[in-house]
Amino acid sequence: MAEYLAAPVANDWGFFVGRYLGFCAVFIPIAQGGQKRLTW
């Protein structure tokens, strides 16, 4: 039973972490580019 409950949670966390890392990979360079534009 615990394995049955843990598997979807692990999948959700993997999905969430993957989305978070993907978001950071896209957002951080954009944010840094925006900061560079503001400082220039």
Backbone as XML, in Angstrom:
<?xml version="1.0"?>
<chain id="A" units="angstrom">
  <residue number="1" name="MET">
    <atom name="N" x="0.833" y="-1.207" z="0.000"/>
    <atom name="CA" x="0.000" y="0.000" z="0.000"/>
    <atom name="C" x="0.866" y="1.255" z="0.000"/>
  </residue>
  <residue number="2" name="ALA">
    <atom name="N" x="1.903" y="1.263" z="0.811"/>
    <atom name="CA" x="2.777" y="2.435" z="0.861"/>
    <atom name="C" x="3.450" y="2.662" z="-0.493"/>
  </residue>
  <residue number="3" name="GLU">
    <atom name="N" x="3.876" y="1.566" z="-1.122"/>
    <atom name="CA" x="4.508" y="1.710" z="-2.437"/>
    <atom name="C" x="3.512" y="2.267" z="-3.455"/>
  </residue>
  <residue number="4" name="TYR">
    <atom name="N" x="2.253" y="1.818" z="-3.330"/>
    <atom name="CA" x="1.225" y="2.278" z="-4.257"/>
    <atom name="C" x="0.998" y="3.781" z="-4.097"/>
  </residue>
  <residue number="5" name="LEU">
    <atom name="N" x="1.073" y="4.273" z="-2.857"/>
    <atom name="CA" x="0.883" y="5.701" z="-2.615"/>
    <atom name="C" x="2.140" y="6.489" z="-2.941"/>
  </residue>
  <residue number="6" name="ALA">
    <atom name="N" x="3.303" y="5.879" z="-2.724"/>
    <atom name="CA" x="4.560" y="6.610" z="-2.903"/>
    <atom name="C" x="4.889" y="6.813" z="-4.382"/>
  </residue>
  <residue number="7" name="ALA">
    <atom name="N" x="4.517" y="5.853" z="-5.236"/>
    <atom name="CA" x="4.883" y="5.949" z="-6.650"/>
    <atom name="C" x="4.311" y="7.210" z="-7.315"/>
  </residue>
  <residue number="8" name="PRO">
    <atom name="N" x="3.001" y="7.500" z="-7.187"/>
    <atom name="CA" x="2.489" y="8.727" z="-7.804"/>
    <atom name="C" x="3.111" y="9.983" z="-7.206"/>
  </residue>
  <residue number="9" name="VAL">
    <atom name="N" x="3.398" y="9.955" z="-5.913"/>
    <atom name="CA" x="4.014" y="11.125" z="-5.282"/>
    <atom name="C" x="5.405" y="11.349" z="-5.853"/>
  </residue>
  <residue number="10" name="ALA">
    <atom name="N" x="6.174" y="10.268" z="-6.005"/>
    <atom name="CA" x="7.516" y="10.393" z="-6.573"/>
    <atom name="C" x="7.431" y="10.924" z="-7.999"/>
  </residue>
  <residue number="11" name="ASN">
    <atom name="N" x="6.444" y="10.434" z="-8.759"/>
    <atom name="CA" x="6.278" y="10.921" z="-10.124"/>
    <atom name="C" x="5.908" y="12.400" z="-10.124"/>
  </residue>
  <residue number="12" name="ASP">
    <atom name="N" x="5.029" y="12.803" z="-9.217"/>
    <atom name="CA" x="4.642" y="14.215" z="-9.135"/>
    <atom name="C" x="5.839" y="15.080" z="-8.779"/>
  </residue>
  <residue number="13" name="TRP">
    <atom name="N" x="6.657" y="14.615" z="-7.819"/>
    <atom name="CA" x="7.835" y="15.399" z="-7.432"/>
    <atom name="C" x="8.817" y="15.496" z="-8.588"/>
  </residue>
  <residue number="14" name="GLY">
    <atom name="N" x="9.004" y="14.366" z="-9.305"/>
    <atom name="CA" x="9.900" y="14.399" z="-10.461"/>
    <atom name="C" x="9.398" y="15.385" z="-11.508"/>
  </residue>
  <residue number="15" name="PHE">
    <atom name="N" x="8.086" y="15.377" z="-11.728"/>
    <atom name="CA" x="7.481" y="16.300" z="-12.684"/>
    <atom name="C" x="7.649" y="17.739" z="-12.211"/>
  </residue>
  <residue number="16" name="PHE">
    <atom name="N" x="7.392" y="17.959" z="-10.916"/>
    <atom name="CA" x="7.490" y="19.304" z="-10.360"/>
    <atom name="C" x="8.923" y="19.819" z="-10.429"/>
  </residue>
  <residue number="17" name="VAL">
    <atom name="N" x="9.875" y="18.974" z="-10.031"/>
    <atom name="CA" x="11.285" y="19.390" z="-10.066"/>
    <atom name="C" x="11.722" y="19.646" z="-11.504"/>
  </residue>
  <residue number="18" name="GLY">
    <atom name="N" x="11.267" y="18.793" z="-12.424"/>
    <atom name="CA" x="11.606" y="18.999" z="-13.828"/>
    <atom name="C" x="11.045" y="20.317" z="-14.350"/>
  </residue>
  <residue number="19" name="ARG">
    <atom name="N" x="9.801" y="20.612" z="-13.996"/>
    <atom name="CA" x="9.202" y="21.880" z="-14.406"/>
    <atom name="C" x="9.946" y="23.052" z="-13.784"/>
  </residue>
  <residue number="20" name="TYR">
    <atom name="N" x="10.327" y="22.903" z="-12.492"/>
    <atom name="CA" x="11.014" y="23.986" z="-11.798"/>
    <atom name="C" x="12.374" y="24.251" z="-12.425"/>
  </residue>
  <residue number="21" name="LEU">
    <atom name="N" x="13.121" y="23.184" z="-12.712"/>
    <atom name="CA" x="14.438" y="23.359" z="-13.322"/>
    <atom name="C" x="14.297" y="23.944" z="-14.724"/>
  </residue>
  <residue number="22" name="GLY">
    <atom name="N" x="13.288" y="23.483" z="-15.462"/>
    <atom name="CA" x="13.062" y="24.033" z="-16.787"/>
    <atom name="C" x="12.706" y="25.512" z="-16.715"/>
  </residue>
  <residue number="23" name="PHE">
    <atom name="N" x="11.889" y="25.869" z="-15.729"/>
    <atom name="CA" x="11.504" y="27.267" z="-15.536"/>
    <atom name="C" x="12.728" y="28.113" z="-15.209"/>
  </residue>
  <residue number="24" name="CYS">
    <atom name="N" x="13.582" y="27.613" z="-14.305"/>
    <atom name="CA" x="14.791" y="28.354" z="-13.936"/>
    <atom name="C" x="15.705" y="28.506" z="-15.147"/>
  </residue>
  <residue number="25" name="ALA">
    <atom name="N" x="15.850" y="27.444" z="-15.932"/>
    <atom name="CA" x="16.741" y="27.485" z="-17.093"/>
    <atom name="C" x="16.272" y="28.534" z="-18.094"/>
  </residue>
  <residue number="26" name="VAL">
    <atom name="N" x="14.950" y="28.761" z="-18.160"/>
    <atom name="CA" x="14.414" y="29.746" z="-19.098"/>
    <atom name="C" x="14.354" y="31.129" z="-18.463"/>
  </residue>
  <residue number="27" name="PHE">
    <atom name="N" x="13.916" y="31.186" z="-17.204"/>
    <atom name="CA" x="13.615" y="32.476" z="-16.587"/>
    <atom name="C" x="14.872" y="33.222" z="-16.158"/>
  </residue>
  <residue number="28" name="ILE">
    <atom name="N" x="15.863" y="32.513" z="-15.597"/>
    <atom name="CA" x="17.044" y="33.195" z="-15.051"/>
    <atom name="C" x="17.797" y="33.975" z="-16.136"/>
  </residue>
  <residue number="29" name="PRO">
    <atom name="N" x="18.073" y="33.390" z="-17.311"/>
    <atom name="CA" x="18.754" y="34.192" z="-18.345"/>
    <atom name="C" x="17.922" y="35.393" z="-18.790"/>
  </residue>
  <residue number="30" name="ILE">
    <atom name="N" x="16.594" y="35.226" z="-18.851"/>
    <atom name="CA" x="15.732" y="36.355" z="-19.233"/>
    <atom name="C" x="15.816" y="37.448" z="-18.170"/>
  </residue>
  <residue number="31" name="ALA">
    <atom name="N" x="15.769" y="37.040" z="-16.894"/>
    <atom name="CA" x="15.845" y="38.017" z="-15.807"/>
    <atom name="C" x="17.199" y="38.722" z="-15.829"/>
  </residue>
  <residue number="32" name="GLN">
    <atom name="N" x="18.264" y="37.977" z="-16.057"/>
    <atom name="CA" x="19.592" y="38.589" z="-16.103"/>
    <atom name="C" x="19.701" y="39.521" z="-17.301"/>
  </residue>
  <residue number="33" name="GLY">
    <atom name="N" x="19.124" y="39.116" z="-18.436"/>
    <atom name="CA" x="19.130" y="39.980" z="-19.611"/>
    <atom name="C" x="18.359" y="41.262" z="-19.337"/>
  </residue>
  <residue number="34" name="GLY">
    <atom name="N" x="17.244" y="41.162" z="-18.624"/>
    <atom name="CA" x="16.466" y="42.345" z="-18.273"/>
    <atom name="C" x="17.251" y="43.261" z="-17.357"/>
  </residue>
  <residue number="35" name="GLN">
    <atom name="N" x="17.976" y="42.688" z="-16.409"/>
    <atom name="CA" x="18.783" y="43.503" z="-15.504"/>
    <atom name="C" x="19.887" y="44.211" z="-16.284"/>
  </residue>
  <residue number="36" name="LYS">
    <atom name="N" x="20.486" y="43.517" z="-17.233"/>
    <atom name="CA" x="21.531" y="44.148" z="-18.041"/>
    <atom name="C" x="20.946" y="45.309" z="-18.840"/>
  </residue>
  <residue number="37" name="ARG">
    <atom name="N" x="19.736" y="45.112" z="-19.379"/>
    <atom name="CA" x="19.113" y="46.180" z="-20.148"/>
    <atom name="C" x="18.799" y="47.375" z="-19.248"/>
  </residue>
  <residue number="38" name="LEU">
    <atom name="N" x="18.367" y="47.089" z="-18.014"/>
    <atom name="CA" x="18.042" y="48.191" z="-17.110"/>
    <atom name="C" x="19.299" y="48.951" z="-16.704"/>
  </residue>
  <residue number="39" name="THR">
    <atom name="N" x="20.413" y="48.224" z="-16.486"/>
    <atom name="CA" x="21.633" y="48.904" z="-16.054"/>
    <atom name="C" x="22.260" y="49.678" z="-17.204"/>
  </residue>
  <residue number="40" name="TRP">
    <atom name="N" x="22.082" y="49.203" z="-18.430"/>
    <atom name="CA" x="22.573" y="49.969" z="-19.563"/>
    <atom name="C" x="21.622" y="51.131" z="-19.786"/>
  </residue>
</chain>
